[in-house]
């Protein structure tokens, strides 16, 4: 009997955003990319993963989440003093630092000017720990002021929670607690050529003298608008390994799909009010390898009025071509919001966003249950 190929969940999204600046570079310009010989609007994968994590915080139990921070000693000290209120500040702080050193964090740095000064040292780089891992490290520090490397790394390398299990963790000085990501997120790009425009604005001083016709301030904001193709994939075998059980992995996959689809990066959102629903979502369960369908837009969509309809048509046609050349997905689901995306209807079972997770979960359970016969 041979092992079955790995199981993947591919998430494809078409979403139109109005004038906006979801994700800007160091000059304030909306990020972009050249693809297919033309400039596209782009939103980085990190921006959408951050938005997805923010959605997790709004809907999931805090105990299942994680924290990416340099203020780990501060977090552990607070937990230590809740566990043992008799510990003096200096003693709690020393124990927190000791348990982090046992994990493998050897270098610490002073806060920069203007940062909080309630504690003296930060980790050298951002550290990623789940809430339960921080709690367990604090418990270990409360039990001993000289924790062993084995005990510290065990505390830091179990109960990863949904975020570390999905997005992984790399600790340069403690490779034993590295976690391979189970989720990949592509940079979202526009299905068509997109240019950056400039909004010149002024503001009037409410208490300016009546004879003052000048502006109180003036400036410019750069923005773009686009129909975006977004893609992410989840390696279910890896996610199961990271979380320990198939049930936890399926629950995490459902949570990710819902959060990824619903979330939106927050760049300049107060200026543009650009929170739009998706036009369509296609989720496919497949074995062997994940497949990003961005090739549907290698030839930039050209349209006189609206990009959703021709983008949906191009995506549907390309998906069918890929399926014919490779293989069809084991299961496919379509959530269509915009009537202009009707070309996608034939790619899978129609469903709603509320019912999507249950359908995907059932398909994964069926495939996992039949894996031994494959």
N, C-alpha and C positions, 0 to 999 in steps of 0.2 A: 504494500500500500504506500503510495506517495503522498506527501503533504500537499494540501490544496494551496493554490496561489493566494497571496495576501488579499484581504478584503478592504476595499476603499469606498468612501462616500464622497462623491464630487458634488460641489454646490456651484451652480452657475446663476448669475443674477444680471438682469438688465435693469438699470435705474437711471432715470433722467433727473438731473439737478438743474435748477435755474441759475441765474447769475449768483456766483458764490465763490468762496475761497476756502475750500475745505482743508487744504493742506498746503502750506506755503513754504518757500525756501528761505534762506537767510536774508534775502532782500525784500521779503514780503510778497513775492510773485507766486501765483499758483504754480505748483509743480507740474512739469510736463515731461513728455518723452517722445522720441522719434520712433515710429513704428510703421512699416510699410511705406517709407519714404515721405511721410508727412508728420507734422507735429500734432501730438495728441494731448489732451488734458490727462493728468495723472494724479492719483491719490495713492500714497505709499502704503505698502502692506502693514508697516508699523502703525500708521495712523488708524487703519481700520481695525487692527488687533487691539489697539488701545480703546477704541470706541466699543468694541465687543466686550472687553473686560469691564468697561463702565456699565454696560448693560447687565453683565453678570451681577455686579454689586447691587443693582436695583431689584433683582428678581431671585437671587440665590441666597442660601444660608451663608452668613459670613464665615462660619466654620469651614466651609468648603472652598473658600477663596484664598488668594495669595497676595503677598506684598512685595513689590520691587523697590528697594530703598537702600541708601547708605546708612540710615539711622537704625541699624539692627541692634547695636548695643543699647540704644535708648529704648527700643521696643522690648528687649529682653529684661532690662532693668525695671521697667514698669510692671511687667508680668511677675518678676521675682518679688517685688515689694507687695504685690497683691497676694502672692502665695505665702510670703513671710513678712508681715508688716514690721517685725522687730529688726529686720536687716537695715542697717544704716545706709545712707545713699552711697557712700564710698565703697562699702562692702558689697552691696548689690551690683554696683557698676563694675567692680573688679571681677566678680563671679561671671557677669555677663560677658566680659571681655575674654575671660579664661575659657568659657565653653565655646566661644567663636574661634579662638585659637586652636582648640582641640579639633574643631571641624576642619580647619585648614586655612582660615583667614589669619595671615601673619602680619600684614601691613595695614596700618591705619593712618588716617590723615586728619589734620585740623580742619574745622569748618572754615569756609571762606568768609570774608568780611560781609556782614549783613545776614548771615545764616543764624539759625537758632544757636544759643550758647548754653542750653541747659545741660548738655553733656560735652565732653571734650573731644571725642574721637569719632570719626566716620570710617566705614569700611573703604578700602581702596577703590572699589567699583561697586556699582549697584548689585545688591544681592537679592535673590529671588527665593523666598520661603513661603510655604503655605502657613495659614493661621495655626493649624495643628502642629506643624513643625516648630514654629516659634514657641508654642505652648509647651511642647515636650522638651525643647532645649532649656526653657526656663525651669521646668521641673527638675531636669538633670542638674542644672546650676544650683538649684535650691538644695539638692541632696548632697552635693560635694563641691568643694572649691577647687578640686583637681580632677576634673572629668577626663576619662580616657578617650583617645581618638576613636576607638571602636564604638563606645557608647554614644559619643557626640555625633559621629557620622551615621549611626543607626537612627538616631533621633531626627537627623536632617534628611534622611533618605527613604522615609516611609510616609504614607499619607500625603501624597503630593498635592491632592486637590485638583480641581478641574483645570486651573490655569497652567500650572507647571506640567501636568500630564499632557495638555494640548500643545503648549508653546515651548516646552523644554526648558532646560537650565544648563548653563555652562559656567563652571567655577574653575578658573585657571589653576589655582593653587590646591584644589581638592577635586581632582578628576573622578574620584570614586563616587562622588555624589552628583555627577553630571547626569542629566536626563535628556534622552533623545526626544525631540518634538514629535508628536503624533499628528500635528496639523501643519499644513503649508497654506499660506495666503499669498496670492499674487497681487502685484500692484494693479489697481484698477486703472483702466485706460479708456478713453473715449473711443467709440466705434467709428468715429469720423475725425476729420481734421478739426482742430480747435485752436482758436487764437485767444490771447490775453488782451483784455480791454481795460481802460482806465476810467474810473469815476472821479471826476473833479468835484469836490464839494466845499461848501462854506458853511459856517455857523454864525448866527447873529447873537450878539450880546443882548440879553433881555433888558438890561438896565442901561444900555447905551443912550447918550443924549439924542433927542429927536433929530438934531441936525447932523448926526454922525451916520453916514450912509455906508461906511465901510464894514467889512466882515470882522467878527471877533476872532475867527481863525479860518484857515483854509488848508486843504490837503488833497491827496489823491489816494484811492484804494484800487488795487488791481483785482480783477475777477475774470472768471470764465464761466461758461455753461456747457453742458455736455450730456449725452446719453452714454453712460458708463457700462462697460462689461466688467463684472467682478467675479472672481473665482477663488475657491478654497477647496481643499481636500483633506479628508481625515483618514489616516491609516488605522483601521479598527484593531488590527492585531497589536500594533504598537500601543494604542490607547489602552487596550485591555491589560497589556503587560505593565504599563505605567500605573494603572489604577488597581490592578489586582483581580478584578472580577469582570466578567462580560456584562453583568447587569449595570455596574458602575460606568463602564465604557459606553454602553448604549445611552444611559441617562446623560452622560457628558456630551455625547454627540448630538442628542436632541437639544440640549441647552445651547450648544455652540451654533447649530443651524439657525435656531430662532433668534439668538442674539446677533449673529452675523447679518442676517437678513434685515432685522429691524434697526440696527444701530446706524449712526451717522457721526463721522468726525465733527468736532465742534468748532473748527476754525472759522472765525468771523461770523458765527451764526446769529449773533445779535444784530449785526449789520445787514445780513441778507435774508434771514428767516427762511433758510433753504431746506427745511426738513420735509422731504417728499417721500411717499411710499415707493416701493419698488414697482417696476412695470411688470416683471415676471421673474419667477424662480424655477429653475429646473434642477432637481436633485436626483442623482443616479447612484445606485449601488452596483459596484462592479468588482471583478477579481483581476489580479494580474498586475495592473498598473493604473494610476490615476491618469486622466486625460483632460488637459486644459484645452478648451475649444476657442481660444483667442484667435486661432488661425482663420476663423470665419471673417475676421475684420482686418486681415493683412492688407487687402484692398479696402481702403477707407470708404465708408458709406458716403455716397453723394445723394443729396435729396434737396428738393425745392422747398418742402414744408414738412418738417418733422423727421426724426431719425428712428423712432421706436419701431415703426412698422417695417422699414427695410432692414433694420438691425435684427429684428426677430426672424424675419424671413431668411436672412443670411445665416443666422445661428442655426436655424432648423435644417437648412439645406446642408450645411457643413457637418452637423451632427450625424445626419443620415449617411453622409459619405464616409465619415470616420467609422461608423458602426459597420458599414459594408466592408471596409478594408481591414478593420481590426476585429471587433466582436461587439455584439449588442450588450447593453448593461443587463444585469440580472433583474433589476427593478428600476423604474423611472417614474418620477412624480413631477407634475407641473402645477404651479400656483400662478395663475394669470390674473393680474389686476387690471391692466389696461387692455381694452378691446383691440388696440392697435398691435398687440402682441399675439394675436390669435394664431399666427403661423406656428407657434410653439405647441399648440394643443396636441398635435400628433406625436409628440416626443415622449408622452408618458400618461400615467393615470392622473386625471384632473383632481385637484384637492384644494383645500384652503390652508392658510398658514397655521391656523389652529389645529388642523388635523394632520399636517405634514409630518410632524415628529412621530406620531403614532404609526403612520404608514411606513416610514423609514425604519423605525424600530422593529416592526413586524418583519420587514424584509431582511434585516440583519439577523434577527433571531432564526428565521427560516434557513438562511444560508449557513449560519453557525451550526445549527442543528444537523445539517446535511453534510458538514465539512468532511466527516469521516468517510463518506461514500464517494467523494469526488476523486 
